[in-house]
Amino acid sequence: MKVKVVYAKADSQHVVDLDVSEGTTVYQAAEQSGLAVLFPDLDLKTTPMGIFGVLVKKATTTILRPGDRVELYRSLIADPKENRRTRAENQKLGRP
């Protein structure tokens, strides 16, 4: 069955199309994608993963379905709530 594994860096997105067997888990697809080799700082054991934007609690046991898009999430550099708060304050003060 066909699935995609996606990893986004700050400046680019990497998509790997895979043909995996029935019963393949999210974690197995991430391993098979080769993205951990391409990006040595990507540790699959600690990287949060999801399917179509929904976080998967157990990537080692969650079975994929045909057409699934596995997403490997990287750590955020800045807190989104803090960024929104700062932008709102700047707008009040008339700053760009």
For each residue, the residues with C-beta under 8 A, 3 or more apart:
1: 19 20 21 22 24 64 65 66 67
2: 17 18 19 20 66 67
3: 17 18 20 24 29 64 66 67 68 69 70
4: 15 16 17 18 68 69 70
5: 15 16 18 29 30 32 33 35 69 70 72
6: 13 14 15 16 69 70 71 72
7: 13 14 33 35 39 42 71 72 74
8: 12 13 14 74
9: 12 13 14 39 74
10: 77
11:
12: 8 9
13: 6 7 8 9
14: 6 7 8 9 35 38
15: 4 5 6
16: 4 5 6 33 34 35
17: 2 3 4
18: 2 3 4 5 29 32 33
19: 1 2
20: 1 2 3 24 28 29 32 64
21: 1 24
22: 1
23: 63
24: 1 3 20 21 28 29 32 63 64
25: 28 29 59 60 61 62 63 64
26: 29 30 49 51 56 59 60 62 64 70
27: 30 31 44 49 59 60
28: 20 24 25 31 32
29: 3 5 18 20 24 25 26 32 33 64 70
30: 5 26 27 33 35 36 44 47 49 59 70 72
31: 27 28 36 44
32: 5 18 20 24 28 29
33: 5 7 16 18 29 30 36 70
34: 16 37 38
35: 5 7 14 16 30 38 39 42 72
36: 30 31 33 39 40 42 43 44
37: 34 40
38: 14 34 35 42
39: 7 9 35 36 42
40: 36 37
41:
42: 7 35 36 38 39 47 72 74
43: 36 46 47
44: 27 30 31 36 47 72
45:
46: 43
47: 30 42 43 44 72 73 74
48: 55 72 73
49: 26 27 30 55 56 59 70 71 72 73
50: 53 54 55 56 70 71 73
51: 26 54 56 62 64 68 69 70 71
52: 68 69 71
53: 50 71
54: 50 51
55: 48 49 50 73
56: 26 49 50 51 59 62
57: 62
58: 61 62
59: 25 26 27 30 49 56 62
60: 25 26 27
61: 25 58
62: 25 26 51 56 57 58 59
63: 23 24 25
64: 1 3 20 24 25 26 29 51 68 70
65: 1 68
66: 1 2 3
67: 1 2 3
68: 3 4 51 52 64 65
69: 3 4 5 6 51 52
70: 3 4 5 6 26 29 30 33 49 50 51 64
71: 6 7 49 50 51 52 53
72: 5 6 7 30 35 42 44 47 48 49
73: 47 48 49 50 55
74: 7 8 9 42 47
75:
76: 79 80
77: 10
78: 82 83
79: 76 82 83
80: 76 83 84
81: 84 85
82: 78 79 85 86
83: 78 79 80 86 87
84: 80 81 87 88
85: 81 82 88 89
86: 82 83 89 90
87: 83 84 90 91
88: 84 85 91 92
89: 85 86 92 93
90: 86 87 93 95 96
91: 87 88 94 95
92: 88 89
93: 89 90
94: 91
95: 90 91
96: 90
